[in-house]
Amino acid sequence: MRNRELGIEAPNILLPNSGVDLTLWSVVACDQFTSQPEYWEKLADEIGEDPSTLNLVFPEVYLGDADSEQRVDRINATMEAYLQKGVLEELEPGFVLLDRKTSHAPSRKGLIVALDLEKYDYKPGSQSLIRATEGTIEDRLPPRIKIRKNAKIELPHIMVLIDDPDRTVIEPLFEKDLSPIYDFELNAGGGHLRGWRVDAQEDIASVFQSLEALSDQSVFDSKYGVLGKGVLLYAMGDGNHSLATAKSIWESLKAEADSPESVMDHPARFALVELMNVHDEGLEFEPIHRVAFGVDADELLLGMKQFFADEGSEVALELFDSLESAKKRLANLDSNPSEHRVLWVAPNEHGLIRLSNPSRNLEVGNLQAFLDAFLEGSESELDYIHGEDVVEGLGSKEGNIGFILPGIGKSDLFKTVVLDGALPRKTFSMGEADEKRYYLEARRIQ
């Protein structure tokens, strides 16, 4: 079943057969633990020769390795083998309802659906039904396009949000009599996952009807206090660059076709995602921190002062003997909307940055603007990190500096994107690294 106006389809989902150990099959999103190769090495040792999504995805920690092309070839060959040998079995059209227990939340609900890439535009100023919440870095797409281009199947770590305060779309499905399809423990501290089939026509239709009510223009205008804005029904939560990659491949398919109409039913037009309600109690927004590698911390902080002075702002730096002392000082400061505050960690050094009269609305926007300018043209690298403990561990190493950012409120996400457009890249994360989506369901795209 498909609703083109809503840009949604009940897909033919692929799941591993009953003989596959799902704990070994499911692994965390490939864009996690990118500065911790030991995480992925340990995972590979535990999985061994068993069927696993680890053999079907490209952990980004390895993106710069010399054997990247061979790894992509192995991924594609393994996809073909899993399909041929029946490791993956295709279900009839339908959704998958899921409930995930994580180390931080007893329950987080989601719905696996396919979204129409014709309804998605990640460009700045987009008014599309499906929209990016953070800036998309197009330079990051080519290696991801290379990975997906010849892949027979897709496995999503994409999580897409809906703004459904009355809980009309996903939550009512838990009152239905649905068939369970999995119930197992995720590896590496990922928690527990349960899933049910949503394949009855009336249940699929109820999802469409609830989404249609959310997408009503008058309801949208009233909710956000706007006029003349395109309806934002689906907002990217995680995996924006993955969806942008799928979009790029879909646009290429149309461009190469004899006519665009001839490929409109191609499976690559849609992308498999997990749909989530931004108001779900189990969903928390966590800040994404930064660590710069191969820099002189003192030189960088001096450059920061000059950068913001040139913008008419002022940076004050406070030093502390520990991160805890710096955090205590931060907690004791009075609220001040005209001052941004960011913690930093460097070798044998902890501190608090206080930026007065910032020119950008968010702490992350100011920090990212400076880091982009300071690191441009250098051989230094910048990574985006989940978890303060990881930032402290990496930032305290020689030649590094880490920055710990405050979070943003999830309740204002949709209104902010509707009014102001996409946020600075890597502004927020939906949970900690081990709470990210684990690969499980798949779908044919060729």
Secondary structure, DSSP 4 states (H G I P E B T S, - for coil): -EETTTTEE----EEE-TTS-HHHH--B-TTSSTT-HHHHHHHHHHHTTS--GGGTS--GGGTTSTTHHHHHHHHHHHHHHHHHTTSEEEPPS-EEEEEEE-SS-S-EEEEEEEEEGGGEE-STT---SEE-SB---GGGHHHHHHHHHT-SEE----EEEE--TT--SSGGGGGS--EEEEEEEPSTT--EEEEEEE--HHHHHHHHHHHHHHT-HHHHHHHHT-SS-----EEEEE-HHHHHHHHHHHHHHHHHSSSGGGGTT-GGGEEEEEEEETT-TT--EEE-EEEEES--HHHHHHHHHHHHHHTT-EEEEEEESSHHHHHHHHHHSPP-TTEEEEEEEETTEEEEEEEES-SSSSHHHHHHHHHHHHHTTSS-EEEEE--HHHHHHHHTSTTEEEEE-----GGGHHHHHHHH-SBPTT-EEES-GGGSPBP--BEE--
